[in-house]
Amino acid sequence: MFNTGKTYRYFEVPKTVCLELMESDSKESYMLSEVIDCFPYEQVKKRRR
């Protein structure tokens, strides 16, 4: 799921959610249940070199 190479920026995520994500045994499961579709986000565009 997370190996698409795309990068997203999430907004309005509480600090507690960030800390819980970092401590989670399964980042993917935590992201799916607590972050994705729960907070506004945008896809980060890659810079051209």
C-alpha positions, 0 to 999 in steps of 0.5 A: 500500500505504501510503496507507490512512491507518492508522498502526501502532506496531511493537515490538522493532525493533532500531535497526539496522533503523530506520536501514536503513529510513531509508537505504533507497531503497524504504521500502515494499520494506524494510518488506515484507521486514524489518519487516511480519510480522517484529515485533509491532505494533498499530494506533494509534487516532486521537484524537477531537477 
